[in-house]
Amino acid sequence: MKKTLLALAIASISASAFAVDTRSENSRNEEMFAFDSMHKDQFSVSGSVGVGGYYDTASKALYDDWATGLTLAVNYRNNRVVGYFESDFMLNYSTDPDAKAASSTDKHSGPATDVDKAWLGFDTGYGIASFGWENDTALDAIDGAGDNTYEFGTSAGDASDAFNVVKFQGSTSGFAYGVSYFETKDNHKASDTGVNGYVGIEQEIFNVYAGYETRDSDYDVYTVTGNVKLGAVKLGANFWIEETDTKLLDKTNTGYYVSAGYAVSEDLTLAAGYAANTVENKNLKDEDESYMNVAAMYTLAKNMDMGIDIKQHLEVPHDGDKETFVFAAGYYYF
């Protein structure tokens, strides 16, 4: 499931006060429904400023695709009551706004704002139960666990934020779990509805998860992801099966992505990945696709980092052109 780079940058510091911890140790040992008077100490503000962009040999253009911007997040906790609000202030540019591949989100330059997440929840002691007007679904937390690269890793399905998300997510004694109900659009009548979830084992050396999603549009996803640390080396893998069965479309997408990262030093990490998938369309010829990507990530300071990722097609459907993609960005966190 693919996320914007800005969201990935935020996720990379989720161990700090930037995101609510879903472990059972999170709540204090007091009366379950105790609620203190609201105070400024219950709020924390974090954020990031990033500059980045893409280049590909198909469009031969430099473009931003919303990688450059400012993200602000407010985290709230009052005993067991928790909340989170995140907003993006983004820029967008392209040296060739009419190029086919330049900026998949919007081909034309311009600023934009977006409320990326907004939810309220309750810490049960075993996880957080929440309702989000806009939020990640449960499966988004683990679907890319096997990706050690910077930008061009891949995994199952579509991980854009969902709406009206009802979610329970947590971990206890090394056992992780999550389940959510969601809608795919902010327009209730025009939206797909879905349910997804996962279970997993989290240890100091390895993590492994199994997840499932189904939507009322006859779309189902099965995925297994995980990673393992072997000293300075980290290995990971994402496996998935996507099934779409409607009157107009009957196809199955089976694929995997494997990656490895090597910590050359405390500041520099090198990584590489390989992806392959096969799309089986009813009464049509199968479509095979594969690519590899290499990446480097460098920590400039405790709250500053940068990275580059290069992707090269190895096999494309229908003997299409084998293109190269480049992404580079730098971020400052506060």
Secondary structure as GFF3:
##gff-version 3
##sequence-region A 1 334
A	DSSP	alpha_helix	5	11	.	.	.	ID=ss1
A	DSSP	three_ten_helix	24	26	.	.	.	ID=ss2
A	DSSP	three_ten_helix	40	42	.	.	.	ID=ss3
A	DSSP	beta_strand	43	56	.	.	.	ID=ss4
A	DSSP	beta_strand	61	63	.	.	.	ID=ss5
A	DSSP	beta_strand	69	78	.	.	.	ID=ss6
A	DSSP	beta_strand	81	90	.	.	.	ID=ss7
A	DSSP	beta_strand	112	123	.	.	.	ID=ss8
A	DSSP	beta_strand	128	135	.	.	.	ID=ss9
A	DSSP	three_ten_helix	138	141	.	.	.	ID=ss10
A	DSSP	beta_strand	162	172	.	.	.	ID=ss11
A	DSSP	beta_strand	175	183	.	.	.	ID=ss12
A	DSSP	beta_strand	193	202	.	.	.	ID=ss13
A	DSSP	beta_strand	206	215	.	.	.	ID=ss14
A	DSSP	beta_strand	219	230	.	.	.	ID=ss15
A	DSSP	beta_strand	233	245	.	.	.	ID=ss16
A	DSSP	beta_strand	250	263	.	.	.	ID=ss17
A	DSSP	beta_strand	268	281	.	.	.	ID=ss18
A	DSSP	beta_strand	287	301	.	.	.	ID=ss19
A	DSSP	beta_strand	304	315	.	.	.	ID=ss20
A	DSSP	three_ten_helix	317	319	.	.	.	ID=ss21
A	DSSP	beta_strand	324	333	.	.	.	ID=ss22
###
